[in-house]
Each structure stands twice: as C-alpha cells, then as structure tokens.
Amino acid sequence: MKMKGKQKRNDRAGFTMVELMAVLIILGLLAAVVVRNFVGQTDKARVTTTKTNLRLLHNAINQFKMDTGRFPTEEEGLLVLVEPLEDAPNYQPGGYLETTDLPKDGWGNDFIYEQYPESGKPFVIKSLGADGEEGGEDYDADLLSTDAY
C-alpha cells in the first residue's frame, strides 16, 4: 500500500551557525597553542645553535693559540680561523674550521671576538642575541663563549 501525500523528512542537510562557530573557535584555540609552542621551540633551537657555534669557535681559537703561540688580535678577529696568516708559524693548513665560512649565530648575525674582556679571560666570542644589541633578557640576552660550556 502506497502512502499518498507528503512524507516528513527528519534528515538534516547541514550545520547550524552555532555549530560552525563552535568548530571555528575550537580550531582557533588549537592554532594559537600550536603557534605559541612552535615559536618557543624555534627560539630555543636558535639559542642551542648559537651555543654550539660559540663552543666550536672557542675551541678553534684555542687550537690556533696552541699552534701559533698566540691568540688572534681583535683586528684579525675570527677570520684567522679560515684565512691563513703569512706571519703565523705552524698555522694549520686548511684553517681551523671545517668550512671556509665563519658560522653565524642563530639569528644570522656575525659573532664578535674580543681580547681580554672584563671577565679576565684571554678572549671571549659573543653573540648579541635575538635583538642584536648589547644586554637584554631572555632571547635578547648576550651569549658568551665562556658561558657556553
């Protein structure tokens, strides 16, 4: 027996505006958490990279001293690690780094070499941190080769 007339449909054909807004709010909150965590990890990775490069350069300067009997001057700077000096006896052929370029800090800035800093050490290599300026806090703080161990 066939029913004549209109059949009632209880099927829903889509989402209500309230449901869509709830989904969008949840996705927005999740995205904010992910971005916050990702940015924090990126900054930590930059600090770790910088500290690793500081140790590498610090050790290379010490090796230069052992071979030549002196530390580089501030004028020579870190370039002595990759560019041979004519007046330096026992300079290691090929330089003191695996590459022909000096590494940069995690923010893409050049490291600074100083002889006889305030700490009383014979030298220090430093990164000025994320802001590229002296001092600072958190990720803007200066990183020193003498503290990287």
mmCIF file of the C-alpha atoms, coordinates in Angstrom:
data_MODEL
# 
_entry.id   MODEL 
# 
loop_
_atom_site.group_PDB 
_atom_site.id 
_atom_site.type_symbol 
_atom_site.label_atom_id 
_atom_site.label_alt_id 
_atom_site.label_comp_id 
_atom_site.label_asym_id 
_atom_site.label_entity_id 
_atom_site.label_seq_id 
_atom_site.pdbx_PDB_ins_code 
_atom_site.Cartn_x 
_atom_site.Cartn_y 
_atom_site.Cartn_z 
_atom_site.occupancy 
_atom_site.B_iso_or_equiv 
_atom_site.pdbx_formal_charge 
_atom_site.auth_seq_id 
_atom_site.auth_comp_id 
_atom_site.auth_asym_id 
_atom_site.auth_atom_id 
_atom_site.pdbx_PDB_model_num 
ATOM 1   C CA . MET A 1 1   ? 0.000   0.000  0.000  1.00 0.00 ? 1   MET A CA 1 
ATOM 2   C CA . LYS A 1 2   ? 1.398   3.338  -1.047 1.00 0.00 ? 2   LYS A CA 1 
ATOM 3   C CA . MET A 1 3   ? 1.118   6.473  1.009  1.00 0.00 ? 3   MET A CA 1 
ATOM 4   C CA . LYS A 1 4   ? -0.162  9.368  -0.827 1.00 0.00 ? 4   LYS A CA 1 
ATOM 5   C CA . GLY A 1 5   ? 0.838   12.846 0.096  1.00 0.00 ? 5   GLY A CA 1 
ATOM 6   C CA . LYS A 1 6   ? 3.978   14.383 1.512  1.00 0.00 ? 6   LYS A CA 1 
ATOM 7   C CA . GLN A 1 7   ? 6.443   12.455 3.602  1.00 0.00 ? 7   GLN A CA 1 
ATOM 8   C CA . LYS A 1 8   ? 8.102   14.129 6.557  1.00 0.00 ? 8   LYS A CA 1 
ATOM 9   C CA . ARG A 1 9   ? 11.856  14.395 6.362  1.00 0.00 ? 9   ARG A CA 1 
ATOM 10  C CA . ASN A 1 10  ? 13.833  14.300 9.593  1.00 0.00 ? 10  ASN A CA 1 
ATOM 11  C CA . ASP A 1 11  ? 17.209  14.373 7.832  1.00 0.00 ? 11  ASP A CA 1 
ATOM 12  C CA . ARG A 1 12  ? 19.364  17.426 8.451  1.00 0.00 ? 12  ARG A CA 1 
ATOM 13  C CA . ALA A 1 13  ? 21.041  18.799 5.381  1.00 0.00 ? 13  ALA A CA 1 
ATOM 14  C CA . GLY A 1 14  ? 23.817  20.871 7.057  1.00 0.00 ? 14  GLY A CA 1 
ATOM 15  C CA . PHE A 1 15  ? 25.253  22.502 10.154 1.00 0.00 ? 15  PHE A CA 1 
ATOM 16  C CA . THR A 1 16  ? 23.714  25.292 12.121 1.00 0.00 ? 16  THR A CA 1 
ATOM 17  C CA . MET A 1 17  ? 25.519  28.597 12.519 1.00 0.00 ? 17  MET A CA 1 
ATOM 18  C CA . VAL A 1 18  ? 26.127  27.829 16.226 1.00 0.00 ? 18  VAL A CA 1 
ATOM 19  C CA . GLU A 1 19  ? 27.836  24.545 15.371 1.00 0.00 ? 19  GLU A CA 1 
ATOM 20  C CA . LEU A 1 20  ? 30.047  26.223 12.767 1.00 0.00 ? 20  LEU A CA 1 
ATOM 21  C CA . MET A 1 21  ? 31.047  28.968 15.212 1.00 0.00 ? 21  MET A CA 1 
ATOM 22  C CA . ALA A 1 22  ? 31.906  26.393 17.891 1.00 0.00 ? 22  ALA A CA 1 
ATOM 23  C CA . VAL A 1 23  ? 34.148  24.495 15.468 1.00 0.00 ? 23  VAL A CA 1 
ATOM 24  C CA . LEU A 1 24  ? 35.871  27.714 14.346 1.00 0.00 ? 24  LEU A CA 1 
ATOM 25  C CA . ILE A 1 25  ? 36.513  28.780 17.953 1.00 0.00 ? 25  ILE A CA 1 
ATOM 26  C CA . ILE A 1 26  ? 37.993  25.385 18.824 1.00 0.00 ? 26  ILE A CA 1 
ATOM 27  C CA . LEU A 1 27  ? 40.226  25.438 15.726 1.00 0.00 ? 27  LEU A CA 1 
ATOM 28  C CA . GLY A 1 28  ? 41.363  28.964 16.585 1.00 0.00 ? 28  GLY A CA 1 
ATOM 29  C CA . LEU A 1 29  ? 42.314  27.956 20.131 1.00 0.00 ? 29  LEU A CA 1 
ATOM 30  C CA . LEU A 1 30  ? 44.226  24.912 18.882 1.00 0.00 ? 30  LEU A CA 1 
ATOM 31  C CA . ALA A 1 31  ? 46.074  27.016 16.310 1.00 0.00 ? 31  ALA A CA 1 
ATOM 32  C CA . ALA A 1 32  ? 47.065  29.541 18.985 1.00 0.00 ? 32  ALA A CA 1 
ATOM 33  C CA . VAL A 1 33  ? 48.500  26.795 21.195 1.00 0.00 ? 33  VAL A CA 1 
ATOM 34  C CA . VAL A 1 34  ? 50.425  25.235 18.308 1.00 0.00 ? 34  VAL A CA 1 
ATOM 35  C CA . VAL A 1 35  ? 51.859  28.575 17.162 1.00 0.00 ? 35  VAL A CA 1 
ATOM 36  C CA . ARG A 1 36  ? 52.905  29.522 20.705 1.00 0.00 ? 36  ARG A CA 1 
ATOM 37  C CA . ASN A 1 37  ? 54.674  26.200 21.186 1.00 0.00 ? 37  ASN A CA 1 
ATOM 38  C CA . PHE A 1 38  ? 56.298  26.323 17.746 1.00 0.00 ? 38  PHE A CA 1 
ATOM 39  C CA . VAL A 1 39  ? 57.655  29.851 18.249 1.00 0.00 ? 39  VAL A CA 1 
ATOM 40  C CA . GLY A 1 40  ? 59.106  28.846 21.630 1.00 0.00 ? 40  GLY A CA 1 
ATOM 41  C CA . GLN A 1 41  ? 60.836  25.847 20.081 1.00 0.00 ? 41  GLN A CA 1 
ATOM 42  C CA . THR A 1 42  ? 62.285  27.965 17.276 1.00 0.00 ? 42  THR A CA 1 
ATOM 43  C CA . ASP A 1 43  ? 63.827  30.402 19.759 1.00 0.00 ? 43  ASP A CA 1 
ATOM 44  C CA . LYS A 1 44  ? 65.241  27.543 21.837 1.00 0.00 ? 44  LYS A CA 1 
ATOM 45  C CA . ALA A 1 45  ? 66.756  25.995 18.714 1.00 0.00 ? 45  ALA A CA 1 
ATOM 46  C CA . ARG A 1 46  ? 68.402  29.311 17.822 1.00 0.00 ? 46  ARG A CA 1 
ATOM 47  C CA . VAL A 1 47  ? 69.961  29.556 21.279 1.00 0.00 ? 47  VAL A CA 1 
ATOM 48  C CA . THR A 1 48  ? 71.194  25.955 21.052 1.00 0.00 ? 48  THR A CA 1 
ATOM 49  C CA . THR A 1 49  ? 72.685  26.591 17.598 1.00 0.00 ? 49  THR A CA 1 
ATOM 50  C CA . THR A 1 50  ? 74.393  29.735 18.856 1.00 0.00 ? 50  THR A CA 1 
ATOM 51  C CA . LYS A 1 51  ? 75.881  27.982 21.891 1.00 0.00 ? 51  LYS A CA 1 
ATOM 52  C CA . THR A 1 52  ? 77.150  25.138 19.706 1.00 0.00 ? 52  THR A CA 1 
ATOM 53  C CA . ASN A 1 53  ? 78.821  27.585 17.314 1.00 0.00 ? 53  ASN A CA 1 
ATOM 54  C CA . LEU A 1 54  ? 80.317  29.511 20.244 1.00 0.00 ? 54  LEU A CA 1 
ATOM 55  C CA . ARG A 1 55  ? 81.926  26.295 21.554 1.00 0.00 ? 55  ARG A CA 1 
ATOM 56  C CA . LEU A 1 56  ? 83.189  25.457 18.071 1.00 0.00 ? 56  LEU A CA 1 
ATOM 57  C CA . LEU A 1 57  ? 84.786  28.889 17.617 1.00 0.00 ? 57  LEU A CA 1 
ATOM 58  C CA . HIS A 1 58  ? 86.170  28.930 21.170 1.00 0.00 ? 58  HIS A CA 1 
ATOM 59  C CA . ASN A 1 59  ? 87.883  25.580 20.634 1.00 0.00 ? 59  ASN A CA 1 
ATOM 60  C CA . ALA A 1 60  ? 89.214  26.689 17.244 1.00 0.00 ? 60  ALA A CA 1 
ATOM 61  C CA . ILE A 1 61  ? 90.755  29.811 18.820 1.00 0.00 ? 61  ILE A CA 1 
ATOM 62  C CA . ASN A 1 62  ? 92.406  27.661 21.490 1.00 0.00 ? 62  ASN A CA 1 
ATOM 63  C CA . GLN A 1 63  ? 93.801  25.366 18.783 1.00 0.00 ? 63  GLN A CA 1 
ATOM 64  C CA . PHE A 1 64  ? 95.113  28.430 16.912 1.00 0.00 ? 64  PHE A CA 1 
ATOM 65  C CA . LYS A 1 65  ? 96.867  29.506 20.123 1.00 0.00 ? 65  LYS A CA 1 
ATOM 66  C CA . MET A 1 66  ? 98.410  26.070 20.607 1.00 0.00 ? 66  MET A CA 1 
ATOM 67  C CA . ASP A 1 67  ? 99.739  26.047 17.028 1.00 0.00 ? 67  ASP A CA 1 
ATOM 68  C CA . THR A 1 68  ? 100.924 29.642 16.720 1.00 0.00 ? 68  THR A CA 1 
ATOM 69  C CA . GLY A 1 69  ? 101.794 30.549 20.301 1.00 0.00 ? 69  GLY A CA 1 
ATOM 70  C CA . ARG A 1 70  ? 99.381  33.495 20.451 1.00 0.00 ? 70  ARG A CA 1 
ATOM 71  C CA . PHE A 1 71  ? 95.727  34.434 20.356 1.00 0.00 ? 71  PHE A CA 1 
ATOM 72  C CA . PRO A 1 72  ? 94.381  36.344 17.367 1.00 0.00 ? 72  PRO A CA 1 
ATOM 73  C CA . THR A 1 73  ? 94.296  40.108 17.751 1.00 0.00 ? 73  THR A CA 1 
ATOM 74  C CA . GLU A 1 74  ? 90.974  41.903 17.707 1.00 0.00 ? 74  GLU A CA 1 
ATOM 75  C CA . GLU A 1 75  ? 91.899  43.313 14.310 1.00 0.00 ? 75  GLU A CA 1 
ATOM 76  C CA . GLU A 1 76  ? 92.481  39.797 12.933 1.00 0.00 ? 76  GLU A CA 1 
ATOM 77  C CA . GLY A 1 77  ? 89.335  38.589 14.643 1.00 0.00 ? 77  GLY A CA 1 
ATOM 78  C CA . LEU A 1 78  ? 87.762  35.272 13.794 1.00 0.00 ? 78  LEU A CA 1 
ATOM 79  C CA . LEU A 1 79  ? 88.869  35.439 10.155 1.00 0.00 ? 79  LEU A CA 1 
ATOM 80  C CA . VAL A 1 80  ? 92.210  33.909 11.181 1.00 0.00 ? 80  VAL A CA 1 
ATOM 81  C CA . LEU A 1 81  ? 90.328  30.644 11.597 1.00 0.00 ? 81  LEU A CA 1 
ATOM 82  C CA . VAL A 1 82  ? 89.594  30.425 7.868  1.00 0.00 ? 82  VAL A CA 1 
ATOM 83  C CA . GLU A 1 83  ? 92.156  32.705 6.199  1.00 0.00 ? 83  GLU A CA 1 
ATOM 84  C CA . PRO A 1 84  ? 95.826  31.738 6.709  1.00 0.00 ? 84  PRO A CA 1 
ATOM 85  C CA . LEU A 1 85  ? 98.272  34.261 8.105  1.00 0.00 ? 85  LEU A CA 1 
ATOM 86  C CA . GLU A 1 86  ? 101.655 34.641 6.457  1.00 0.00 ? 86  GLU A CA 1 
ATOM 87  C CA . ASP A 1 87  ? 103.447 35.590 9.673  1.00 0.00 ? 87  ASP A CA 1 
ATOM 88  C CA . ALA A 1 88  ? 101.949 32.843 11.871 1.00 0.00 ? 88  ALA A CA 1 
ATOM 89  C CA . PRO A 1 89  ? 104.288 29.874 12.278 1.00 0.00 ? 89  PRO A CA 1 
ATOM 90  C CA . ASN A 1 90  ? 102.697 26.430 12.402 1.00 0.00 ? 90  ASN A CA 1 
ATOM 91  C CA . TYR A 1 91  ? 99.361  27.686 11.067 1.00 0.00 ? 91  TYR A CA 1 
ATOM 92  C CA . GLN A 1 92  ? 97.238  24.609 10.409 1.00 0.00 ? 92  GLN A CA 1 
ATOM 93  C CA . PRO A 1 93  ? 96.852  24.052 6.654  1.00 0.00 ? 93  PRO A CA 1 
ATOM 94  C CA . GLY A 1 94  ? 93.220  24.485 5.663  1.00 0.00 ? 94  GLY A CA 1 
ATOM 95  C CA . GLY A 1 95  ? 92.378  26.616 8.697  1.00 0.00 ? 95  GLY A CA 1 
ATOM 96  C CA . TYR A 1 96  ? 90.710  25.714 11.955 1.00 0.00 ? 96  TYR A CA 1 
ATOM 97  C CA . LEU A 1 97  ? 87.120  25.163 10.833 1.00 0.00 ? 97  LEU A CA 1 
ATOM 98  C CA . GLU A 1 98  ? 85.522  22.502 8.651  1.00 0.00 ? 98  GLU A CA 1 
ATOM 99  C CA . THR A 1 99  ? 84.164  25.192 6.327  1.00 0.00 ? 99  THR A CA 1 
ATOM 100 C CA . THR A 1 100 ? 85.664  28.207 4.597  1.00 0.00 ? 100 THR A CA 1 
ATOM 101 C CA . ASP A 1 101 ? 82.949  30.478 6.014  1.00 0.00 ? 101 ASP A CA 1 
ATOM 102 C CA . LEU A 1 102 ? 82.610  31.654 9.577  1.00 0.00 ? 102 LEU A CA 1 
ATOM 103 C CA . PRO A 1 103 ? 79.438  30.425 11.241 1.00 0.00 ? 103 PRO A CA 1 
ATOM 104 C CA . LYS A 1 104 ? 76.803  32.949 12.277 1.00 0.00 ? 104 LYS A CA 1 
ATOM 105 C CA . ASP A 1 105 ? 74.669  32.953 15.379 1.00 0.00 ? 105 ASP A CA 1 
ATOM 106 C CA . GLY A 1 106 ? 71.145  31.508 15.378 1.00 0.00 ? 106 GLY A CA 1 
ATOM 107 C CA . TRP A 1 107 ? 69.707  34.837 14.228 1.00 0.00 ? 107 TRP A CA 1 
ATOM 108 C CA . GLY A 1 108 ? 72.083  35.200 11.264 1.00 0.00 ? 108 GLY A CA 1 
ATOM 109 C CA . ASN A 1 109 ? 74.398  37.764 12.893 1.00 0.00 ? 109 ASN A CA 1 
ATOM 110 C CA . ASP A 1 110 ? 78.202  37.706 12.986 1.00 0.00 ? 110 ASP A CA 1 
ATOM 111 C CA . PHE A 1 111 ? 79.949  36.718 16.197 1.00 0.00 ? 111 PHE A CA 1 
ATOM 112 C CA . ILE A 1 112 ? 82.124  39.296 17.968 1.00 0.00 ? 112 ILE A CA 1 
ATOM 113 C CA . TYR A 1 113 ? 85.678  38.453 19.074 1.00 0.00 ? 113 TYR A CA 1 
ATOM 114 C CA . GLU A 1 114 ? 87.192  40.421 21.973 1.00 0.00 ? 114 GLU A CA 1 
ATOM 115 C CA . GLN A 1 115 ? 90.581  40.050 23.619 1.00 0.00 ? 115 GLN A CA 1 
ATOM 116 C CA . TYR A 1 116 ? 90.913  40.452 27.376 1.00 0.00 ? 116 TYR A CA 1 
ATOM 117 C CA . PRO A 1 117 ? 87.282  41.157 28.229 1.00 0.00 ? 117 PRO A CA 1 
ATOM 118 C CA . GLU A 1 118 ? 86.128  42.285 31.681 1.00 0.00 ? 118 GLU A CA 1 
ATOM 119 C CA . SER A 1 119 ? 85.908  38.649 32.798 1.00 0.00 ? 119 SER A CA 1 
ATOM 120 C CA . GLY A 1 120 ? 89.714  38.452 32.900 1.00 0.00 ? 120 GLY A CA 1 
ATOM 121 C CA . LYS A 1 121 ? 89.809  35.623 30.352 1.00 0.00 ? 121 LYS A CA 1 
ATOM 122 C CA . PRO A 1 122 ? 92.238  35.915 27.418 1.00 0.00 ? 122 PRO A CA 1 
ATOM 123 C CA . PHE A 1 123 ? 89.331  36.240 24.950 1.00 0.00 ? 123 PHE A CA 1 
ATOM 124 C CA . VAL A 1 124 ? 85.607  35.915 24.501 1.00 0.00 ? 124 VAL A CA 1 
ATOM 125 C CA . ILE A 1 125 ? 83.386  35.348 21.496 1.00 0.00 ? 125 ILE A CA 1 
ATOM 126 C CA . LYS A 1 126 ? 79.872  36.658 21.815 1.00 0.00 ? 126 LYS A CA 1 
ATOM 127 C CA . SER A 1 127 ? 76.502  36.825 20.173 1.00 0.00 ? 127 SER A CA 1 
ATOM 128 C CA . LEU A 1 128 ? 74.269  39.796 20.913 1.00 0.00 ? 128 LEU A CA 1 
ATOM 129 C CA . GLY A 1 129 ? 71.162  37.601 20.968 1.00 0.00 ? 129 GLY A CA 1 
ATOM 130 C CA . ALA A 1 130 ? 67.900  37.996 19.100 1.00 0.00 ? 130 ALA A CA 1 
ATOM 131 C CA . ASP A 1 131 ? 67.833  41.798 19.215 1.00 0.00 ? 131 ASP A CA 1 
ATOM 132 C CA . GLY A 1 132 ? 71.438  42.235 18.010 1.00 0.00 ? 132 GLY A CA 1 
ATOM 133 C CA . GLU A 1 133 ? 72.137  44.778 20.777 1.00 0.00 ? 133 GLU A CA 1 
ATOM 134 C CA . GLU A 1 134 ? 74.238  44.715 23.953 1.00 0.00 ? 134 GLU A CA 1 
ATOM 135 C CA . GLY A 1 135 ? 72.486  43.356 27.037 1.00 0.00 ? 135 GLY A CA 1 
ATOM 136 C CA . GLY A 1 136 ? 68.914  42.199 27.038 1.00 0.00 ? 136 GLY A CA 1 
ATOM 137 C CA . GLU A 1 137 ? 66.895  39.475 28.688 1.00 0.00 ? 137 GLU A CA 1 
ATOM 138 C CA . ASP A 1 138 ? 65.585  36.076 27.657 1.00 0.00 ? 138 ASP A CA 1 
ATOM 139 C CA . TYR A 1 139 ? 66.255  35.527 23.938 1.00 0.00 ? 139 TYR A CA 1 
ATOM 140 C CA . ASP A 1 140 ? 67.673  39.054 23.602 1.00 0.00 ? 140 ASP A CA 1 
ATOM 141 C CA . ALA A 1 141 ? 70.438  38.317 26.140 1.00 0.00 ? 141 ALA A CA 1 
ATOM 142 C CA . ASP A 1 142 ? 74.070  38.201 25.021 1.00 0.00 ? 142 ASP A CA 1 
ATOM 143 C CA . LEU A 1 143 ? 75.582  34.711 24.760 1.00 0.00 ? 143 LEU A CA 1 
ATOM 144 C CA . LEU A 1 144 ? 79.294  34.303 25.529 1.00 0.00 ? 144 LEU A CA 1 
ATOM 145 C CA . SER A 1 145 ? 81.702  31.536 24.550 1.00 0.00 ? 145 SER A CA 1 
ATOM 146 C CA . THR A 1 146 ? 82.985  31.427 28.118 1.00 0.00 ? 146 THR A CA 1 
ATOM 147 C CA . ASP A 1 147 ? 79.446  30.536 29.307 1.00 0.00 ? 147 ASP A CA 1 
ATOM 148 C CA . ALA A 1 148 ? 78.639  28.033 26.548 1.00 0.00 ? 148 ALA A CA 1 
ATOM 149 C CA . TYR A 1 149 ? 80.167  25.037 28.350 1.00 0.00 ? 149 TYR A CA 1 
# 
